[in-house]
Amino acid sequence: MLRSDADVAVIIPAHNAQLTIERAVSSALREPEACEVIVVVDGATDGTAKAARAADDGTGRLMVIELPASGGPAAARNLALATSKAPWVCPLDSDDYFLPGRLGRLRAETGYCDFVADDLLRVIEGRLDAAPHPMIGERLKLPMCLDFETFVLANISRPHLPRAELGFLKPLIRRSFLDTHRLGYDEQLRLGEDFVLYARALALGAKFKILPPCGYVAVERANSISGSHGAAELRALVEASREMESLKLTPDECAALREHRAHVAAKLALRDFLDAKRAAGLIGAAAVLARAPAAVPYVVTTVASDVLKRSRARRPEPEARAA
C-alpha cells in the first residue's frame, strides 16, 4: 500500500541487466517511502524490461521506460528525473539493491540537508550471504558533513587499498536544490557522472551528510562497467573536471580539483600507453609517455605491479615435503 507521506522517487538506469534488475526493483518497491520507482531501460538487447516489470507489486508506483538506443547512465537518470515529480530522488544501480528500511533511515536524517548518503555495503555477486564490507568503514568518522575539498580528494584511489571513492555513494537528493541550480547528470560522461554532480552541488553550497551504513548493498561483479574505463571515458572526465574550475572555488578547492584531475589524467595515460603498445609496440607506447611525463611514475608502477602479479600467478606451487 502506498503511504500518503511517501515522497521519494527511486531512479534506476538499466542496460542489459536482465539477471539483476528484478532484485533491484523489488527492493525499492519494498520501501514505504518510495512513491515512484522509475526504471529507464537504456537500449538493452536482453530481457531487462520484462524482468523489471515482473517485479511490479501492483501499487502503481513502478514505471518502466524503454529507450531504443543506449545514451548512457547519465542520460537515463536525467530522463527519470524529468519524469518524476517527487520532492526527493534516490539513484539505485540495476545490479545493486536496498535492505529493508534504508530509505526511512535516510529520510529521517534529511533535515536541512540537500544530499544524505550512507556508507555502501559491498558484497560479491554469487556470495550475497557473506558478511558485507563497508566501503568507507573507519577511513572517515561518520556521520559527517561533507565539503568540496574533502569529497574531491576522497575520490583519488590509493594503491594497495580497495576502491573507496565517495563518488560511488547513492544519496537521497533534494529535488528543489537540483531545480534551483539547474543541475543534472552530465550526459557527456559514461564514467564519473555521479562524482561530477556531487562536486558541482557542493561547490554551489549543497549540504551533504554521510551516515554509517543504512542498507545500500553494492554488488561487485567481474564485468562491472565502473571497473573497466576506456580512454574516451577518462578523457571526458578530465574535461569535465577542467570545466568545474569555472565555478566559484577557493584556492584550496582548486588545488584539490587539480590533484584529482592529475590522478584521472594518469589513468588516461596508462590506458593510452596500453592501447598504443598493442597497436604499435613499445616504441608507440614510449611516445605516449613522452607526451605525459607527469604520469610516468604511475604508469611504470602500475604496469610493473601487474607484471609481478601475473608472474606470481603463473608460478607453480612448491611440492609438499614428504613426511
LUMSE-18894 format. One record per residue (C-alpha): residue number from 1; residue in three letters; x, y, z. Coordinates in nm, 3 decimals, m for minus. Layout:
<lomis>
<lomi num="NUM" residu="ALA" xx="X" yy="Y" zz="Z"/>
...
</lomis>
This chain:
<lomis>
<lomi num="1" residu="MET" xx="0.000" yy="0.000" zz="0.000"/>
<lomi num="2" residu="LEU" xx="0.127" yy="0.347" zz="m0.092"/>
<lomi num="3" residu="ARG" xx="0.179" yy="0.567" zz="0.213"/>
<lomi num="4" residu="SER" xx="0.024" yy="0.914" zz="0.191"/>
<lomi num="5" residu="ASP" xx="0.353" yy="1.075" zz="0.300"/>
<lomi num="6" residu="ALA" xx="0.575" yy="0.876" zz="0.062"/>
<lomi num="7" residu="ASP" xx="0.793" yy="1.130" zz="m0.119"/>
<lomi num="8" residu="VAL" xx="1.097" yy="0.954" zz="m0.268"/>
<lomi num="9" residu="ALA" xx="1.146" yy="0.858" zz="m0.632"/>
<lomi num="10" residu="VAL" xx="1.394" yy="0.575" zz="m0.686"/>
<lomi num="11" residu="ILE" xx="1.556" yy="0.606" zz="m1.030"/>
<lomi num="12" residu="ILE" xx="1.722" yy="0.304" zz="m1.189"/>
<lomi num="13" residu="PRO" xx="1.909" yy="0.315" zz="m1.522"/>
<lomi num="14" residu="ALA" xx="1.939" yy="m0.035" zz="m1.665"/>
<lomi num="15" residu="HIS" xx="2.135" yy="m0.166" zz="m1.963"/>
<lomi num="16" residu="ASN" xx="2.136" yy="m0.543" zz="m2.021"/>
<lomi num="17" residu="ALA" xx="2.055" yy="m0.607" zz="m1.655"/>
<lomi num="18" residu="GLN" xx="1.814" yy="m0.896" zz="m1.704"/>
<lomi num="19" residu="LEU" xx="1.975" yy="m1.104" zz="m1.429"/>
<lomi num="20" residu="THR" xx="1.969" yy="m0.837" zz="m1.155"/>
<lomi num="21" residu="ILE" xx="1.703" yy="m0.575" zz="m1.229"/>
<lomi num="22" residu="GLU" xx="1.414" yy="m0.765" zz="m1.067"/>
<lomi num="23" residu="ARG" xx="1.608" yy="m0.780" zz="m0.739"/>
<lomi num="24" residu="ALA" xx="1.680" yy="m0.406" zz="m0.754"/>
<lomi num="25" residu="VAL" xx="1.321" yy="m0.308" zz="m0.835"/>
<lomi num="26" residu="SER" xx="1.172" yy="m0.538" zz="m0.571"/>
<lomi num="27" residu="SER" xx="1.399" yy="m0.391" zz="m0.304"/>
<lomi num="28" residu="ALA" xx="1.290" yy="m0.037" zz="m0.399"/>
<lomi num="29" residu="LEU" xx="0.919" yy="m0.123" zz="m0.401"/>
<lomi num="30" residu="ARG" xx="0.952" yy="m0.271" zz="m0.051"/>
<lomi num="31" residu="GLU" xx="1.041" yy="0.076" zz="0.081"/>
<lomi num="32" residu="PRO" xx="0.728" yy="0.255" zz="0.209"/>
<lomi num="33" residu="GLU" xx="0.889" yy="0.596" zz="0.144"/>
<lomi num="34" residu="ALA" xx="0.915" yy="0.522" zz="m0.230"/>
<lomi num="35" residu="CYS" xx="0.627" yy="0.690" zz="m0.413"/>
<lomi num="36" residu="GLU" xx="0.780" yy="0.619" zz="m0.755"/>
<lomi num="37" residu="VAL" xx="1.023" yy="0.361" zz="m0.888"/>
<lomi num="38" residu="ILE" xx="1.133" yy="0.463" zz="m1.237"/>
<lomi num="39" residu="VAL" xx="1.337" yy="0.220" zz="m1.446"/>
<lomi num="40" residu="VAL" xx="1.490" yy="0.355" zz="m1.766"/>
<lomi num="41" residu="VAL" xx="1.589" yy="0.062" zz="m1.987"/>
<lomi num="42" residu="ASP" xx="1.882" yy="0.212" zz="m2.174"/>
<lomi num="43" residu="GLY" xx="1.890" yy="0.041" zz="m2.514"/>
<lomi num="44" residu="ALA" xx="1.901" yy="m0.310" zz="m2.366"/>
<lomi num="45" residu="THR" xx="1.928" yy="m0.606" zz="m2.603"/>
<lomi num="46" residu="ASP" xx="1.816" yy="m0.866" zz="m2.349"/>
<lomi num="47" residu="GLY" xx="1.506" yy="m0.911" zz="m2.134"/>
<lomi num="48" residu="THR" xx="1.574" yy="m0.624" zz="m1.892"/>
<lomi num="49" residu="ALA" xx="1.236" yy="m0.453" zz="m1.941"/>
<lomi num="50" residu="LYS" xx="1.040" yy="m0.776" zz="m1.896"/>
<lomi num="51" residu="ALA" xx="1.237" yy="m0.865" zz="m1.582"/>
<lomi num="52" residu="ALA" xx="1.178" yy="m0.518" zz="m1.437"/>
<lomi num="53" residu="ARG" xx="0.803" yy="m0.540" zz="m1.495"/>
<lomi num="54" residu="ALA" xx="0.800" yy="m0.885" zz="m1.333"/>
<lomi num="55" residu="ALA" xx="0.882" yy="m0.713" zz="m1.002"/>
<lomi num="56" residu="ASP" xx="0.567" yy="m0.493" zz="m1.014"/>
<lomi num="57" residu="ASP" xx="0.377" yy="m0.517" zz="m0.685"/>
<lomi num="58" residu="GLY" xx="0.050" yy="m0.373" zz="m0.818"/>
<lomi num="59" residu="THR" xx="0.071" yy="m0.045" zz="m0.622"/>
<lomi num="60" residu="GLY" xx="0.106" yy="0.167" zz="m0.937"/>
<lomi num="61" residu="ARG" xx="0.446" yy="0.300" zz="m0.831"/>
<lomi num="62" residu="LEU" xx="0.655" yy="0.125" zz="m1.096"/>
<lomi num="63" residu="MET" xx="0.722" yy="0.287" zz="m1.433"/>
<lomi num="64" residu="VAL" xx="0.943" yy="0.122" zz="m1.696"/>
<lomi num="65" residu="ILE" xx="1.064" yy="0.342" zz="m1.982"/>
<lomi num="66" residu="GLU" xx="1.231" yy="0.170" zz="m2.275"/>
<lomi num="67" residu="LEU" xx="1.482" yy="0.355" zz="m2.494"/>
<lomi num="68" residu="PRO" xx="1.566" yy="0.212" zz="m2.839"/>
<lomi num="69" residu="ALA" xx="1.937" yy="0.301" zz="m2.812"/>
<lomi num="70" residu="SER" xx="2.177" yy="0.347" zz="m2.522"/>
<lomi num="71" residu="GLY" xx="2.253" yy="0.705" zz="m2.423"/>
<lomi num="72" residu="GLY" xx="2.444" yy="0.610" zz="m2.110"/>
<lomi num="73" residu="PRO" xx="2.353" yy="0.610" zz="m1.741"/>
<lomi num="74" residu="ALA" xx="2.363" yy="0.990" zz="m1.706"/>
<lomi num="75" residu="ALA" xx="2.106" yy="1.043" zz="m1.983"/>
<lomi num="76" residu="ALA" xx="1.889" yy="0.763" zz="m1.839"/>
<lomi num="77" residu="ARG" xx="1.895" yy="0.921" zz="m1.491"/>
<lomi num="78" residu="ASN" xx="1.814" yy="1.265" zz="m1.634"/>
<lomi num="79" residu="LEU" xx="1.512" yy="1.120" zz="m1.812"/>
<lomi num="80" residu="ALA" xx="1.397" yy="0.961" zz="m1.485"/>
<lomi num="81" residu="LEU" xx="1.446" yy="1.294" zz="m1.305"/>
<lomi num="82" residu="ALA" xx="1.242" yy="1.474" zz="m1.569"/>
<lomi num="83" residu="THR" xx="0.966" yy="1.212" zz="m1.547"/>
<lomi num="84" residu="SER" xx="0.942" yy="1.211" zz="m1.167"/>
<lomi num="85" residu="LYS" xx="0.775" yy="1.481" zz="m0.961"/>
<lomi num="86" residu="ALA" xx="0.875" yy="1.356" zz="m0.614"/>
<lomi num="87" residu="PRO" xx="1.048" yy="1.607" zz="m0.382"/>
<lomi num="88" residu="TRP" xx="1.328" yy="1.359" zz="m0.310"/>
<lomi num="89" residu="VAL" xx="1.510" yy="1.131" zz="m0.555"/>
<lomi num="90" residu="CYS" xx="1.743" yy="0.841" zz="m0.493"/>
<lomi num="91" residu="PRO" xx="1.958" yy="0.664" zz="m0.756"/>
<lomi num="92" residu="LEU" xx="1.992" yy="0.287" zz="m0.748"/>
<lomi num="93" residu="ASP" xx="2.216" yy="0.088" zz="m0.980"/>
<lomi num="94" residu="SER" xx="2.049" yy="m0.201" zz="m1.160"/>
<lomi num="95" residu="ASP" xx="2.281" yy="m0.461" zz="m1.007"/>
<lomi num="96" residu="ASP" xx="2.255" yy="m0.328" zz="m0.651"/>
<lomi num="97" residu="TYR" xx="1.967" yy="m0.334" zz="m0.400"/>
<lomi num="98" residu="PHE" xx="1.831" yy="m0.185" zz="m0.079"/>
<lomi num="99" residu="LEU" xx="1.799" yy="m0.363" zz="0.252"/>
<lomi num="100" residu="PRO" xx="1.457" yy="m0.305" zz="0.415"/>
<lomi num="101" residu="GLY" xx="1.427" yy="0.030" zz="0.591"/>
<lomi num="102" residu="ARG" xx="1.708" yy="0.212" zz="0.411"/>
<lomi num="103" residu="LEU" xx="1.501" yy="0.498" zz="0.270"/>
<lomi num="104" residu="GLY" xx="1.327" yy="0.554" zz="0.603"/>
<lomi num="105" residu="ARG" xx="1.658" yy="0.581" zz="0.786"/>
<lomi num="106" residu="LEU" xx="1.793" yy="0.829" zz="0.529"/>
<lomi num="107" residu="ARG" xx="1.471" yy="1.031" zz="0.514"/>
<lomi num="108" residu="ALA" xx="1.474" yy="1.074" zz="0.893"/>
<lomi num="109" residu="GLU" xx="1.815" yy="1.243" zz="0.866"/>
<lomi num="110" residu="THR" xx="1.737" yy="1.490" zz="0.586"/>
<lomi num="111" residu="GLY" xx="1.650" yy="1.796" zz="0.797"/>
<lomi num="112" residu="TYR" xx="1.843" yy="2.089" zz="0.649"/>
<lomi num="113" residu="CYS" xx="2.039" yy="1.863" zz="0.412"/>
<lomi num="114" residu="ASP" xx="2.023" yy="1.861" zz="0.033"/>
<lomi num="115" residu="PHE" xx="2.205" yy="1.526" zz="m0.001"/>
<lomi num="116" residu="VAL" xx="2.203" yy="1.243" zz="0.252"/>
<lomi num="117" residu="ALA" xx="2.407" yy="0.931" zz="0.175"/>
<lomi num="118" residu="ASP" xx="2.515" yy="0.626" zz="0.370"/>
<lomi num="119" residu="ASP" xx="2.827" yy="0.412" zz="0.354"/>
<lomi num="120" residu="LEU" xx="2.788" yy="0.136" zz="0.096"/>
<lomi num="121" residu="LEU" xx="2.782" yy="m0.230" zz="0.196"/>
<lomi num="122" residu="ARG" xx="2.990" yy="m0.421" zz="m0.058"/>
<lomi num="123" residu="VAL" xx="2.927" yy="m0.783" zz="m0.144"/>
<lomi num="124" residu="ILE" xx="3.041" yy="m1.009" zz="m0.427"/>
<lomi num="125" residu="GLU" xx="2.788" yy="m1.146" zz="m0.675"/>
<lomi num="126" residu="GLY" xx="2.729" yy="m1.512" zz="m0.600"/>
<lomi num="127" residu="ARG" xx="2.827" yy="m1.465" zz="m0.235"/>
<lomi num="128" residu="LEU" xx="2.544" yy="m1.241" zz="m0.116"/>
<lomi num="129" residu="ASP" xx="2.511" yy="m1.432" zz="0.212"/>
<lomi num="130" residu="ALA" xx="2.865" yy="m1.341" zz="0.317"/>
<lomi num="131" residu="ALA" xx="2.916" yy="m1.053" zz="0.559"/>
<lomi num="132" residu="PRO" xx="2.928" yy="m0.724" zz="0.364"/>
<lomi num="133" residu="HIS" xx="3.222" yy="m0.486" zz="0.387"/>
<lomi num="134" residu="PRO" xx="3.156" yy="m0.112" zz="0.432"/>
<lomi num="135" residu="MET" xx="3.321" yy="0.094" zz="0.161"/>
<lomi num="136" residu="ILE" xx="3.427" yy="0.381" zz="0.387"/>
<lomi num="137" residu="GLY" xx="3.449" yy="0.188" zz="0.711"/>
<lomi num="138" residu="GLU" xx="3.683" yy="0.364" zz="0.953"/>
<lomi num="139" residu="ARG" xx="3.851" yy="0.584" zz="0.691"/>
<lomi num="140" residu="LEU" xx="3.616" yy="0.870" zz="0.780"/>
<lomi num="141" residu="LYS" xx="3.440" yy="0.937" zz="1.108"/>
<lomi num="142" residu="LEU" xx="3.070" yy="0.900" zz="1.033"/>
<lomi num="143" residu="PRO" xx="2.829" yy="1.069" zz="1.047"/>
<lomi num="144" residu="MET" xx="2.991" yy="1.372" zz="0.888"/>
<lomi num="145" residu="CYS" xx="2.903" yy="1.673" zz="0.678"/>
<lomi num="146" residu="LEU" xx="3.096" yy="1.675" zz="0.354"/>
<lomi num="147" residu="ASP" xx="3.277" yy="1.970" zz="0.198"/>
<lomi num="148" residu="PHE" xx="3.405" yy="2.010" zz="m0.159"/>
<lomi num="149" residu="GLU" xx="3.774" yy="1.962" zz="m0.083"/>
<lomi num="150" residu="THR" xx="3.725" yy="1.650" zz="0.131"/>
<lomi num="151" residu="PHE" xx="3.492" yy="1.499" zz="m0.129"/>
<lomi num="152" residu="VAL" xx="3.723" yy="1.558" zz="m0.426"/>
<lomi num="153" residu="LEU" xx="4.035" yy="1.427" zz="m0.253"/>
<lomi num="154" residu="ALA" xx="3.843" yy="1.120" zz="m0.130"/>
<lomi num="155" residu="ASN" xx="3.786" yy="1.025" zz="m0.495"/>
<lomi num="156" residu="ILE" xx="4.153" yy="0.957" zz="m0.556"/>
<lomi num="157" residu="SER" xx="4.204" yy="0.581" zz="m0.538"/>
<lomi num="158" residu="ARG" xx="4.506" yy="0.467" zz="m0.340"/>
<lomi num="159" residu="PRO" xx="4.747" yy="0.186" zz="m0.435"/>
<lomi num="160" residu="HIS" xx="4.708" yy="m0.141" zz="m0.245"/>
<lomi num="161" residu="LEU" xx="4.373" yy="m0.028" zz="m0.095"/>
<lomi num="162" residu="PRO" xx="4.020" yy="m0.127" zz="m0.202"/>
<lomi num="163" residu="ARG" xx="3.843" yy="0.142" zz="m0.404"/>
<lomi num="164" residu="ALA" xx="3.653" yy="0.374" zz="m0.171"/>
<lomi num="165" residu="GLU" xx="3.574" yy="0.683" zz="m0.378"/>
<lomi num="166" residu="LEU" xx="3.283" yy="0.886" zz="m0.241"/>
<lomi num="167" residu="GLY" xx="3.151" yy="0.928" zz="m0.595"/>
<lomi num="168" residu="PHE" xx="3.014" yy="0.575" zz="m0.560"/>
<lomi num="169" residu="LEU" xx="2.765" yy="0.691" zz="m0.294"/>
<lomi num="170" residu="LYS" xx="2.394" yy="0.685" zz="m0.383"/>
<lomi num="171" residu="PRO" xx="2.234" yy="0.965" zz="m0.178"/>
<lomi num="172" residu="LEU" xx="1.885" yy="1.088" zz="m0.120"/>
<lomi num="173" residu="ILE" xx="1.877" yy="1.416" zz="m0.317"/>
<lomi num="174" residu="ARG" xx="1.650" yy="1.715" zz="m0.259"/>
<lomi num="175" residu="ARG" xx="1.486" yy="1.791" zz="m0.595"/>
<lomi num="176" residu="SER" xx="1.444" yy="2.161" zz="m0.521"/>
<lomi num="177" residu="PHE" xx="1.822" yy="2.201" zz="m0.494"/>
<lomi num="178" residu="LEU" xx="1.869" yy="2.046" zz="m0.838"/>
<lomi num="179" residu="ASP" xx="1.592" yy="2.261" zz="m0.983"/>
<lomi num="180" residu="THR" xx="1.719" yy="2.584" zz="m0.828"/>
<lomi num="181" residu="HIS" xx="2.070" yy="2.534" zz="m0.963"/>
<lomi num="182" residu="ARG" xx="1.963" yy="2.362" zz="m1.288"/>
<lomi num="183" residu="LEU" xx="2.173" yy="2.061" zz="m1.200"/>
<lomi num="184" residu="GLY" xx="2.158" yy="1.717" zz="m1.356"/>
<lomi num="185" residu="TYR" xx="2.391" yy="1.441" zz="m1.462"/>
<lomi num="186" residu="ASP" xx="2.645" yy="1.533" zz="m1.731"/>
<lomi num="187" residu="GLU" xx="2.535" yy="1.332" zz="m2.036"/>
<lomi num="188" residu="GLN" xx="2.881" yy="1.358" zz="m2.194"/>
<lomi num="189" residu="LEU" xx="3.007" yy="1.125" zz="m1.923"/>
<lomi num="190" residu="ARG" xx="2.982" yy="0.747" zz="m1.902"/>
<lomi num="191" residu="LEU" xx="3.227" yy="0.744" zz="m1.612"/>
<lomi num="192" residu="GLY" xx="3.228" yy="0.970" zz="m1.308"/>
<lomi num="193" residu="GLU" xx="2.887" yy="1.127" zz="m1.372"/>
<lomi num="194" residu="ASP" xx="2.799" yy="1.087" zz="m1.002"/>
<lomi num="195" residu="PHE" xx="3.128" yy="1.245" zz="m0.894"/>
<lomi num="196" residu="VAL" xx="3.075" yy="1.548" zz="m1.117"/>
<lomi num="197" residu="LEU" xx="2.715" yy="1.602" zz="m1.000"/>
<lomi num="198" residu="TYR" xx="2.807" yy="1.580" zz="m0.631"/>
<lomi num="199" residu="ALA" xx="3.115" yy="1.803" zz="m0.674"/>
<lomi num="200" residu="ARG" xx="2.916" yy="2.068" zz="m0.859"/>
<lomi num="201" residu="ALA" xx="2.645" yy="2.057" zz="m0.591"/>
<lomi num="202" residu="LEU" xx="2.899" yy="2.100" zz="m0.311"/>
<lomi num="203" residu="ALA" xx="3.062" yy="2.390" zz="m0.496"/>
<lomi num="204" residu="LEU" xx="2.719" yy="2.552" zz="m0.513"/>
<lomi num="205" residu="GLY" xx="2.665" yy="2.519" zz="m0.139"/>
<lomi num="206" residu="ALA" xx="2.482" yy="2.188" zz="m0.101"/>
<lomi num="207" residu="LYS" xx="2.460" yy="2.046" zz="0.250"/>
<lomi num="208" residu="PHE" xx="2.578" yy="1.685" zz="0.213"/>
<lomi num="209" residu="LYS" xx="2.566" yy="1.443" zz="0.507"/>
<lomi num="210" residu="ILE" xx="2.715" yy="1.092" zz="0.512"/>
<lomi num="211" residu="LEU" xx="2.584" yy="0.833" zz="0.759"/>
<lomi num="212" residu="PRO" xx="2.707" yy="0.489" zz="0.863"/>
<lomi num="213" residu="PRO" xx="2.554" yy="0.207" zz="0.656"/>
<lomi num="214" residu="CYS" xx="2.174" yy="0.222" zz="0.631"/>
<lomi num="215" residu="GLY" xx="2.124" yy="m0.056" zz="0.377"/>
<lomi num="216" residu="TYR" xx="2.257" yy="0.017" zz="0.028"/>
<lomi num="217" residu="VAL" xx="2.414" yy="m0.307" zz="m0.097"/>
<lomi num="218" residu="ALA" xx="2.665" yy="m0.257" zz="m0.378"/>
<lomi num="219" residu="VAL" xx="2.720" yy="m0.583" zz="m0.564"/>
<lomi num="220" residu="GLU" xx="3.064" yy="m0.625" zz="m0.715"/>
<lomi num="221" residu="ARG" xx="3.095" yy="m0.818" zz="m1.040"/>
<lomi num="222" residu="ALA" xx="3.395" yy="m0.907" zz="m1.252"/>
<lomi num="223" residu="ASN" xx="3.247" yy="m0.738" zz="m1.561"/>
<lomi num="224" residu="SER" xx="3.127" yy="m0.421" zz="m1.388"/>
<lomi num="225" residu="ILE" xx="3.123" yy="m0.114" zz="m1.615"/>
<lomi num="226" residu="SER" xx="3.277" yy="0.103" zz="m1.343"/>
<lomi num="227" residu="GLY" xx="3.576" yy="m0.130" zz="m1.326"/>
<lomi num="228" residu="SER" xx="3.672" yy="m0.100" zz="m1.694"/>
<lomi num="229" residu="HIS" xx="3.747" yy="0.252" zz="m1.816"/>
<lomi num="230" residu="GLY" xx="3.824" yy="0.331" zz="m2.178"/>
<lomi num="231" residu="ALA" xx="4.032" yy="0.626" zz="m2.296"/>
<lomi num="232" residu="ALA" xx="3.729" yy="0.817" zz="m2.422"/>
<lomi num="233" residu="GLU" xx="3.550" yy="0.792" zz="m2.085"/>
<lomi num="234" residu="LEU" xx="3.859" yy="0.902" zz="m1.892"/>
<lomi num="235" residu="ARG" xx="3.925" yy="1.190" zz="m2.133"/>
<lomi num="236" residu="ALA" xx="3.568" yy="1.315" zz="m2.091"/>
<lomi num="237" residu="LEU" xx="3.606" yy="1.308" zz="m1.712"/>
<lomi num="238" residu="VAL" xx="3.929" yy="1.510" zz="m1.733"/>
<lomi num="239" residu="GLU" xx="3.749" yy="1.770" zz="m1.944"/>
<lomi num="240" residu="ALA" xx="3.451" yy="1.784" zz="m1.705"/>
<lomi num="241" residu="SER" xx="3.692" yy="1.842" zz="m1.417"/>
<lomi num="242" residu="ARG" xx="3.857" yy="2.126" zz="m1.608"/>
<lomi num="243" residu="GLU" xx="3.519" yy="2.288" zz="m1.670"/>
<lomi num="244" residu="MET" xx="3.445" yy="2.283" zz="m1.297"/>
<lomi num="245" residu="GLU" xx="3.715" yy="2.543" zz="m1.241"/>
<lomi num="246" residu="SER" xx="3.469" yy="2.797" zz="m1.378"/>
<lomi num="247" residu="LEU" xx="3.274" yy="2.761" zz="m1.051"/>
<lomi num="248" residu="LYS" xx="3.349" yy="2.984" zz="m0.755"/>
<lomi num="249" residu="LEU" xx="3.614" yy="2.777" zz="m0.578"/>
<lomi num="250" residu="THR" xx="3.866" yy="2.868" zz="m0.311"/>
<lomi num="251" residu="PRO" xx="4.239" yy="2.820" zz="m0.383"/>
<lomi num="252" residu="ASP" xx="4.238" yy="2.502" zz="m0.170"/>
<lomi num="253" residu="GLU" xx="3.935" yy="2.368" zz="m0.357"/>
<lomi num="254" residu="CYS" xx="4.102" yy="2.441" zz="m0.692"/>
<lomi num="255" residu="ALA" xx="4.416" yy="2.262" zz="m0.573"/>
<lomi num="256" residu="ALA" xx="4.211" yy="1.956" zz="m0.471"/>
<lomi num="257" residu="LEU" xx="4.033" yy="1.953" zz="m0.806"/>
<lomi num="258" residu="ARG" xx="4.363" yy="1.970" zz="m0.994"/>
<lomi num="259" residu="GLU" xx="4.508" yy="1.689" zz="m0.786"/>
<lomi num="260" residu="HIS" xx="4.208" yy="1.471" zz="m0.869"/>
<lomi num="261" residu="ARG" xx="4.232" yy="1.567" zz="m1.236"/>
<lomi num="262" residu="ALA" xx="4.602" yy="1.473" zz="m1.242"/>
<lomi num="263" residu="HIS" xx="4.507" yy="1.134" zz="m1.096"/>
<lomi num="264" residu="VAL" xx="4.247" yy="1.075" zz="m1.369"/>
<lomi num="265" residu="ALA" xx="4.493" yy="1.200" zz="m1.632"/>
<lomi num="266" residu="ALA" xx="4.747" yy="0.943" zz="m1.510"/>
<lomi num="267" residu="LYS" xx="4.487" yy="0.668" zz="m1.555"/>
<lomi num="268" residu="LEU" xx="4.420" yy="0.804" zz="m1.904"/>
<lomi num="269" residu="ALA" xx="4.793" yy="0.793" zz="m1.984"/>
<lomi num="270" residu="LEU" xx="4.803" yy="0.431" zz="m1.867"/>
<lomi num="271" residu="ARG" xx="4.508" yy="0.346" zz="m2.091"/>
<lomi num="272" residu="ASP" xx="4.669" yy="0.526" zz="m2.387"/>
<lomi num="273" residu="PHE" xx="5.002" yy="0.350" zz="m2.313"/>
<lomi num="274" residu="LEU" xx="4.843" yy="0.005" zz="m2.316"/>
<lomi num="275" residu="ASP" xx="4.640" yy="0.079" zz="m2.630"/>
<lomi num="276" residu="ALA" xx="4.948" yy="0.213" zz="m2.809"/>
<lomi num="277" residu="LYS" xx="5.156" yy="m0.088" zz="m2.701"/>
<lomi num="278" residu="ARG" xx="4.901" yy="m0.324" zz="m2.854"/>
<lomi num="279" residu="ALA" xx="4.880" yy="m0.122" zz="m3.175"/>
<lomi num="280" residu="ALA" xx="5.240" yy="m0.007" zz="m3.227"/>
<lomi num="281" residu="GLY" xx="5.461" yy="m0.191" zz="m2.979"/>
<lomi num="282" residu="LEU" xx="5.693" yy="m0.038" zz="m2.722"/>
<lomi num="283" residu="ILE" xx="5.803" yy="0.249" zz="m2.947"/>
<lomi num="284" residu="GLY" xx="5.446" yy="0.372" zz="m2.982"/>
<lomi num="285" residu="ALA" xx="5.387" yy="0.325" zz="m2.610"/>
<lomi num="286" residu="ALA" xx="5.701" yy="0.522" zz="m2.525"/>
<lomi num="287" residu="ALA" xx="5.575" yy="0.809" zz="m2.741"/>
<lomi num="288" residu="VAL" xx="5.259" yy="0.822" zz="m2.527"/>
<lomi num="289" residu="LEU" xx="5.465" yy="0.860" zz="m2.210"/>
<lomi num="290" residu="ALA" xx="5.678" yy="1.130" zz="m2.371"/>
<lomi num="291" residu="ARG" xx="5.360" yy="1.337" zz="m2.414"/>
<lomi num="292" residu="ALA" xx="5.256" yy="1.284" zz="m2.050"/>
<lomi num="293" residu="PRO" xx="5.573" yy="1.294" zz="m1.838"/>
<lomi num="294" residu="ALA" xx="5.383" yy="1.363" zz="m1.513"/>
<lomi num="295" residu="ALA" xx="5.208" yy="1.028" zz="m1.548"/>
<lomi num="296" residu="VAL" xx="5.524" yy="0.822" zz="m1.600"/>
<lomi num="297" residu="PRO" xx="5.565" yy="0.713" zz="m1.233"/>
<lomi num="298" residu="TYR" xx="5.201" yy="0.598" zz="m1.214"/>
<lomi num="299" residu="VAL" xx="5.218" yy="0.410" zz="m1.545"/>
<lomi num="300" residu="VAL" xx="5.551" yy="0.241" zz="m1.472"/>
<lomi num="301" residu="THR" xx="5.449" yy="0.143" zz="m1.118"/>
<lomi num="302" residu="THR" xx="5.109" yy="0.009" zz="m1.228"/>
<lomi num="303" residu="VAL" xx="5.248" yy="m0.190" zz="m1.520"/>
<lomi num="304" residu="ALA" xx="5.530" yy="m0.334" zz="m1.307"/>
<lomi num="305" residu="SER" xx="5.283" yy="m0.434" zz="m1.034"/>
<lomi num="306" residu="ASP" xx="5.059" yy="m0.605" zz="m1.290"/>
<lomi num="307" residu="VAL" xx="5.355" yy="m0.795" zz="m1.440"/>
<lomi num="308" residu="LEU" xx="5.461" yy="m0.911" zz="m1.092"/>
<lomi num="309" residu="LYS" xx="5.108" yy="m1.030" zz="m1.010"/>
<lomi num="310" residu="ARG" xx="5.087" yy="m1.229" zz="m1.333"/>
<lomi num="311" residu="SER" xx="5.429" yy="m1.381" zz="m1.274"/>
<lomi num="312" residu="ARG" xx="5.328" yy="m1.495" zz="m0.928"/>
<lomi num="313" residu="ALA" xx="5.001" yy="m1.637" zz="m1.061"/>
<lomi num="314" residu="ARG" xx="5.191" yy="m1.849" zz="m1.316"/>
<lomi num="315" residu="ARG" xx="5.449" yy="m1.971" zz="m1.063"/>
<lomi num="316" residu="PRO" xx="5.383" yy="m2.337" zz="m0.969"/>
<lomi num="317" residu="GLU" xx="5.306" yy="m2.417" zz="m0.608"/>
<lomi num="318" residu="PRO" xx="5.603" yy="m2.577" zz="m0.424"/>
<lomi num="319" residu="GLU" xx="5.566" yy="m2.950" zz="m0.375"/>
<lomi num="320" residu="ALA" xx="5.480" yy="m3.058" zz="m0.025"/>
<lomi num="321" residu="ARG" xx="5.767" yy="m3.220" zz="0.161"/>
<lomi num="322" residu="ALA" xx="5.744" yy="m3.592" zz="0.213"/>
<lomi num="323" residu="ALA" xx="5.653" yy="m3.693" zz="0.566"/>
</lomis>
